[in-house]
Amino acid sequence: MRNLYKLSIFLLLTATQPGFGQNGIVVFQSDFGLKDGAVSAMKGVALGVSSELKLFDLTHEIPAYNIWEAAYRLYQTAPYYPAGTVFVSVCDPGVGTERKSVVLQTKSGHYFVTPDNGTLTLIADRLGIGAVRQIDETTNRLRNSDESYTFHGRDVYAYTAARLASRTITFEQVGPTLPNEVMRLPYQKAEVIGATIKGNIPTLDPQYGNIWSNIPRSLFQQLAVKPGGTVRVQVFHDKKKVYDKRVRLVNTFGEAPLGTDVAYFNSLLNFSLAVNQGNFSQKYKIQSGADWQLQVSQ
């Protein structure tokens, strides 16, 4: 009985230590598209490590080389997966260069396997940095891939992620510890300045052309504007004003006439802009990224 008790205590303690929280789920994101076998090759590598893994796709339609877009899609999606999920994000225009290959463990218990090139900017802000390790490619690299320099998504990231998710290795065995920081892309964080709320346009709703900001509803409420009221919205690109109008705040698009500009809160409860049954982005030639900002005031 005493030995059984000691075993139970050991299992309880080890199950809660860093590196033992992986749940067998791997989620893939890339800018590869699905026209060739790149994505399938990454999944094949993962299944070669363990056929018990559960593999999912976040998206493979990140615009080519668009690190900011990759950063946002992680921010948008990752918090809805359970702790212990391992994400592979490969938008890597610097593949084969000196940029670091890392695994970020967030304070929420999620893992992100990616080049440290700005991809982790938003997820680090949202979920917090628990620890960062550099991938040791002497042990965490697909066998016989040493002469391949341009497909780290397959040879390093998918392989390391699968080993981590399947508990073939612990987080500590990923590689050496790095400082608790990641490369960050500069952007306008949501903040109140006087009677104005400033924010960034991190992405568009690609299907409808709606403009999504990073201004949360909780911050917007400081303006004390209720649905049915209007706000002044100004949009800037590289500090040049490209839009300046008063817009009606609605709960649903059906509250506004067709073709009119509306403000609403999207599925992430962030302030957004749309043309009712139209395309705001196309109509006003507004895009998204770290260099797009907006201001909202009464």
Secondary structure, DSSP 4 states (H G I P E B T S, - for coil): -HHHHHHHHHHHHHHTSTTS---SEEEEEES--SSSSHHHHHHHHHHHH-TT-EEEEEES-PPTT-HHHHHHHHHHHGGGSPTT-EEEEE--TTTTSSPPEEEEEETTS-EEEEESSSTTHHHHHHH-EEEEEE--TTTSS-TT-TT--S-HIIIIIIHHHHHHHTTSS-GGGS--EE-S----------EEETTEEEEEE-EEETTTTEEEEEEEHHHHGGG---TT-EEEEEEEETTEEEEEEEEEE-SSGGGS-TT-EEEEE-TTSEEEEEETTS-HHHHHT---EEEEEEEEE-
